[in-house]
Amino acid sequence: MKIKMLSFLVTVIFMGSLFSSFTYGNRFNYDHCFGEADQVEQNLLDQGNSAEFAYAASNGYLDDCINDVDIAAAEYFAAN
Amino acid sequence: MIIRALYLLILLGFGSNRSFSQHIIVDYKTIPNGQYIEKSDGSESSSSKTLINEAFELVALMTSQLKASQTESIFLGTTQMNSDVDELNFKLAKLFVDNDSEYKCDLMNNSTSRWCTVFGKKFIINSKISDFDWKLTKEKKQIGEYNCYKAICSYEVINTSGTFRKNVEAWYTTDIPYRFGPKGYCGLPGLILELTDNKISYVVNNISFKKETFIVGALPKGELITQKKLDSLANKASEDRRSKFKKKE
């Protein structure tokens, strides 16, 4: 019985850490920043803006988003 | 005789500000007209549309200034940093009104120039004032104490989404014979007190008549480029960014 409980506990802890690393792995990469920057650019182009303006705006978004990810990652690793 | 002299003195006194002014300084405020993109519809890009609309609202915080002699003008952004609003939205709002660029108009040389920073590099884009192709209308309205007339022109934007025609509406007054306005728009018979371009209105906030001579001088240094070439560089930069992102995936 004790062994069963122990193995269940180990499994739960292992799954938990796996889930945690997967979640933070996603949170601390820039993929969503690039995707959203593309959307910002496309929306501005669809409104008839110059490529120069659309690129500058999307790049402004990208810089901000990457900065946010870096800060979140730094805070997480400092706390854990 | 004394009465005549007094009358002349009063006349000169009233007129001195405008008649003897060597240059003017005009402050403009900006007003966003409605939402920039129609309300989010739950599609994939709805969060970016919301972001754009939120940034567009902050256009109302932007200010700019025109300095003009009889023959030349310079127009630039004068917006102060604002720590009460979201930094990203504020940055995008500045881009909407092109607040970091400088515009110069030179009536003698029929030229209008825009100095801007893109990709961290400084550029100058030259064009002709006559290219504005203003159509003067008889429509008029009062702005403050000035009688204003409406003039319209349009320009074409070609990008990867298609070809777009943008209309520009200007309200100018012949009461102030300085033929300039916001964002390098010039060449009308008087000062532009209100201009609407790309859903943004530039509205005069204050006019100062100055007695001192004003020389506009040259724009800051920058590489000469055309808008078409700048747009193609932006397209290339965007493709590079996209391909880097895809490689990572």
HADDOCK unambig.tbl for C-alpha pairs under 7 A between the chains (distance, minus, plus):
assign (segid A and resid 34 and name CA) (segid B and resid 245 and name CA) 6.82 0.50 0.50
assign (segid A and resid 36 and name CA) (segid B and resid 48 and name CA) 6.57 0.50 0.50
assign (segid A and resid 39 and name CA) (segid B and resid 45 and name CA) 5.73 0.50 0.50
assign (segid A and resid 39 and name CA) (segid B and resid 48 and name CA) 6.18 0.50 0.50
assign (segid A and resid 40 and name CA) (segid B and resid 48 and name CA) 5.28 0.50 0.50
assign (segid A and resid 43 and name CA) (segid B and resid 49 and name CA) 6.96 0.50 0.50
assign (segid A and resid 45 and name CA) (segid B and resid 159 and name CA) 6.67 0.50 0.50
assign (segid A and resid 45 and name CA) (segid B and resid 161 and name CA) 5.96 0.50 0.50
assign (segid A and resid 46 and name CA) (segid B and resid 161 and name CA) 5.62 0.50 0.50
assign (segid A and resid 48 and name CA) (segid B and resid 157 and name CA) 6.36 0.50 0.50
assign (segid A and resid 48 and name CA) (segid B and resid 164 and name CA) 5.42 0.50 0.50
assign (segid A and resid 49 and name CA) (segid B and resid 157 and name CA) 6.74 0.50 0.50
assign (segid A and resid 50 and name CA) (segid B and resid 157 and name CA) 6.23 0.50 0.50
assign (segid A and resid 50 and name CA) (segid B and resid 159 and name CA) 6.27 0.50 0.50
assign (segid A and resid 50 and name CA) (segid B and resid 231 and name CA) 6.65 0.50 0.50
assign (segid A and resid 51 and name CA) (segid B and resid 159 and name CA) 6.11 0.50 0.50
assign (segid A and resid 51 and name CA) (segid B and resid 231 and name CA) 4.94 0.50 0.50
assign (segid A and resid 51 and name CA) (segid B and resid 234 and name CA) 5.82 0.50 0.50
assign (segid A and resid 51 and name CA) (segid B and resid 235 and name CA) 6.27 0.50 0.50
assign (segid A and resid 52 and name CA) (segid B and resid 230 and name CA) 6.44 0.50 0.50
assign (segid A and resid 52 and name CA) (segid B and resid 231 and name CA) 4.99 0.50 0.50
assign (segid A and resid 52 and name CA) (segid B and resid 234 and name CA) 5.24 0.50 0.50
assign (segid A and resid 55 and name CA) (segid B and resid 234 and name CA) 6.01 0.50 0.50
assign (segid A and resid 55 and name CA) (segid B and resid 238 and name CA) 6.60 0.50 0.50
assign (segid A and resid 57 and name CA) (segid B and resid 92 and name CA) 5.99 0.50 0.50
assign (segid A and resid 57 and name CA) (segid B and resid 95 and name CA) 6.90 0.50 0.50
assign (segid A and resid 61 and name CA) (segid B and resid 88 and name CA) 6.81 0.50 0.50
assign (segid A and resid 64 and name CA) (segid B and resid 88 and name CA) 6.63 0.50 0.50
